[in-house]
Structure formats: C-alpha cells, structure tokens
Amino acid sequence: MFEQYKDVLTHLPQYSKNIFRKGYFKWLIGQMKAWGKFSWGLVLLNFIIQVILAIQGWNGVPVSHTIIGFLSANLSVLCVIGISNKAPIQGWFGLTSAVFIALNAYLAHNFADMTLQIFYIIFLDIFCILSPSWNDNVKVHDIGGVKGWAKYILFFFVVWGVIYYLYGLMNDPRLFLDSLTLAISLTGAIMEFNLLKQQYVCWIIGSVITLSLWIQTAMQGDANYALVASYLIFLFNDLYALFSKKGWFRKQEVVTGFGENQKTISE
C-alpha cells in the first residue's frame, strides 16, 4: 500500500531535482494544454458559479470568508481536473487549494475536514510534486482483486473509528459527516498516490459525502455555498472519469506492482 511513499523517501535527493529545474513552470503549465473541452468546461462553469456566489454572499458573510471560499473552490476544481487528466500541475493546485480549504473548514468548525487538507499537503500534494510517476508516462495500476480491496477497506474502517472518537472529544458539530469525509478521503488519497484505477470509487463516494457535509454547514450558517458548488463539480468530474472512454476505468492496459515487480496486464 505504501510502496510509492517508501520509494520517494528513500531516493529523496534524486526526486528533489525534479522540481524548480530550468523551464519547470513552463513545463507544468504546458501540461494543461492537453486538457479536453469537458475539463475546461467544468473549470469555466465553476468559475462563473463562484463569481455569482461571491457577489450574492458579499453582504452575508465576512469579506475574508468570501475571498477564502472563492480561492479554495476554484483551486480545488483545478486540482481535481488535473488529477483526471493526470497532469503534474495538480500537485501544486492541490497544495494551494488545501491551504485555503483548511482555513475555510477551520472557520466553519469542520475540524476533520481541516485535518484532511493538512494530510493532503503532507502525504499527497508534496509527494505528487516530487514523484516522477506524476511527471512522465503515468501508468494506471490495478488494486489486485479481493485481497487488494480488503486492505483498503480495513484501512478505511480503522481510520474512521479513530477519527470519530477523537473528533467526538472536540465536540465537532457535524461529527458523522465530518469524520466520514476524512476517512474516505484519506483512503482515496492513498489509492491515488499508488495510481490505482479504482480510486474513483472513493472519490465518487467522497464527493457525495463531502457535498452533504458542506450543504449542512451552509444551511446551519457556518459557511456560504462556494464549496458546495465546487464539490458538485467534483462529482460531475468523477462520473465523467468513470464513464468516459478516456477515463481510468476504461484503460485497456493497467500495471500491477511497482519498480522491479511491475507487470503489464490487459483487460
């Protein structure tokens, strides 16, 4: 489950050379040129919705909340679109959006979601920026049947139990949805970093749960609907990735294992 993490940490000096090299940012932005019309359509749709929500909510919530919500919503959509297109720039979009979403979650008292964003930065975004698996010739991996699923399902339930208990001690106002969001998202994050095609099972379920969390948060007056709109975009994007011929579930070839144990298999 943690092979990619071990590989990056073991060869950190080598991987660190992968960033800030000559032409690095030009190369990153160039990755976005390959994004399809549907991806750019979602980016534009989300931006328009966020502008409308920001204008409508300008007098209802503090200006700082509106700005933070606007930035977090747009950057997070760019991150998710980058993931779908396997573009290396998603690591940077993920890192910056996580900072703003964490601030948003803190202000809304969704403490588990705030923790999730910090985990994303430490255990996903930084590694995605460093790992060459995101920078060149990305290959989709298979979870490995029932045994593979069992590992991740067990991980999910153990993590959820711990999170539910800990955040219950903090009097989290939306404990069930908040803890569930963190647990399913952490599971999906590990699956994403290991390049598993089945990661979209977690992302689709996670999008629905997180959407419910922020709808409840907005209805209770602790946030505006900026993140509700962006998570709805996430859900559309996840469904597209599930059913599109170019999506991860439609790959004709996937690989199992990493490094010397990597093998290509046909589906």
N, C-alpha and C positions, 0 to 999 in steps of 0.2 A: 504493500500500500504506500510506503514512503520511499520507494527506490529513487524517485527523481530528486527528492529533498536531499537524500544522502549523497547523491552524485554531485549536486551543486555545491553543497557544503564541503565535500571532500576536495573538490577542484575549484574552490572559490577564487583564487588568484587568476586562474585561467578564464573563468566566466566573467570576472570583473572587467576584463579587457573588452568585453562585448559591448559596453556602453561608453558613451562620450568619445568614441573614436571619430576620426575625420569623416565628415558627411553623415554622422549618425542621425541627427534630427531630420535632415533632408530625406534620408532613407526611411525613417519612421513615417513621415507624412506621405511619402510615396506609396506606402502600403495601402493607404486609404483610397488611392485611385482605382484599386481593383474592386471596391465595394459595388454591389449591384444597385439597381434602381430601387428595389424594395427596401434595402438597407438605408439608403439616403432618404427615401420617402418617410421612413419611420423617424429618422433624425429631424427632418423638417417638420413633420407633424407634431412631434413632441415639443420642438422649439416654439411653434405657434401657440400650442396649448399652454405652455409655461408662461409666455408673454401675457396671454389673456388672464391666466390665474394670478399672475403677479400684479397686474393692473387692478383686477377685481378685489384682491386681498390687501391692497396697499393701505387702506384705512382700517382694516380689520385686525391686522397683526403688526407687530413692530417691524420697522423697515429692515432691521438686521435679519429677522426671521425670514422675510420675503426674499432678500438677496441670497441668503444661505440656501433656502429651498430652491430658488431658481438655478443656482450654480450646481447644486448637488443633483437635481433632476436631469439637467442637460448633460453633465459629465457622465453620470451613471448610464444614461442611454447610449452615449458614445462608447462606453466601456463594453456594454453588452453586445452592441453591434460589432465591435472589434473582435469579441470572443467568437461570435458566429462566423465571422469572416476569417478567423484565425490570423488576425493582424497583430503583430508585435506591439503596436502602439496601445493596445488595450491595457497593457500593464500600467502605463502612465495615466491613462484615463481612469483606470481602476483606483490607483493610488490617490489622485486628486479628488475624485468623487467620494471616496471613502472618508476623507478628512471632513468634507462638508456634510455628508450624511451623518457622520458621527456627531457633529455639532448639532444637527437637526434633531437627532434622536435624543441627545442629552437634554435639549430644551423641551422636548416632548415627554421626557421621563421614560422613554423606551430604552431602558438601560441595557437589555440583552442585545438589541439591535445596534446600539452604540458599540458594545463589545465586539460584535460581529465585524463591524467596519475596521476596528483596530486589528482583529485577527486577519482580515483580508489583506491589510497593509503588510503585516509581518510575515504571514505564512503563504500568501498568494501573489500579491502585486509585486513585491520585491523579487521573489523567485522567478516570476514570469518575465520581469525585466532582465534578469541575469541569465536565465536559461536559454541556450541556443535552440531548444526544442520549439520555442515560440518565434525564433528569428529566422529559421531556414528549414524548408522542407518538412513542415509539420505532418506527422503521421498519426492516424487515429488508432487507438488501442481498444481491444475488447476486454470486458470485465472478467471473463473467464468462467462463465456458467454459474451454476448454483453456488459453488464454493466461493467464487468471487463476490457474488451478491451477498452471501452470508456475512462476509467480513464487514461490508459497508453497512448492512442493516444492523448488525450488532454494534458497530461504532455509533450509529445514529441513536439507538435507544440508550446506550450507556451515557453518551454526551447529553442527551435530552434530560435524563434523570438527574444528572449532576446540575445542569443549568437550572432546571425547575426548582430544585431545592435551594440553590444558592441565591437566586433572584427572588425567591419567596421570602428570604430573610431581609431583603431590601424593600419589601412592600411594593414590588413592581405593580403598577396599576392595571396592566394588561398581561398578567403573568403567563397565561396559557399560550396566547398567540405570540407573545414576545419570545418566550423560551423555545417554542416550536420553530419560529423563524430562524433563530440562531442555530439550532441543532441541524435542521435540514440544509441550511446554507453552508455550514461547515462541512457537512458530508459532501455536498455538491462541489465545494471548493477543492477538496482533496481529489475528487474524481476528475475535476477539470485539469488540475495540475498534472495528473497522471494520464491526461489526454484520452480518457475513456469516452467512447461514443455514447454510452448510457448515462452520461452526466445530465442529459436533458430531462431525464425522469425527475431528478432532484430539482432542476431549475424550473420546470413547469409547476411542480407541486409547491416549490418555494415561492414562486411568483404569486400563486393564488393565496397562499398563507400570508405573505408579506403585504399583499394588496388588502387583505382583510384587516391586518393589523393597522395599517395607516388610514383605512376608512374609519375604523373605530376610533383611532386617535383624533382624526379631523372632526368626527361627529361629537366627540367629547370636548372639543375646543382647544386641544393641545397642539394643533398644527393646522396648516392650510392643506389644500388638496394637491400641492405640487408633486409630492412623491406618489400619491395615488395615481396620478396621470402617468408618471414615468414607469411605475411598476405594471401598469396596464399595457404600456408599450413593450415592456419586458415579456409579458405573457404572449402578445402577438408575435414577437420575435422568436420566442421559444417554440411556438406552434409552427411557425414557418420553417424553423430549423428541423422540426420533426417530420414535416410532410414534404418539404422541398426536395427535388431530385439532387440538389447540391448540398443538402443537409447532412449532418454527421450520421444520421440513421440510414442514409441512402448510399453510403460508401460501398463500393464493390470489393474493396480490399481493406483490411484492417491488419494491425500487427499485434502480437502478444509479447509481453516481456519488454525489457529494456537492455540496452548495451549488447553484450555478447549473447544474451539469451533471447534477443529479439528475433521473431519469426513472422513472416508474412503469410496470411491466410486469406482465402477467398470466401465470399459469402454467396 
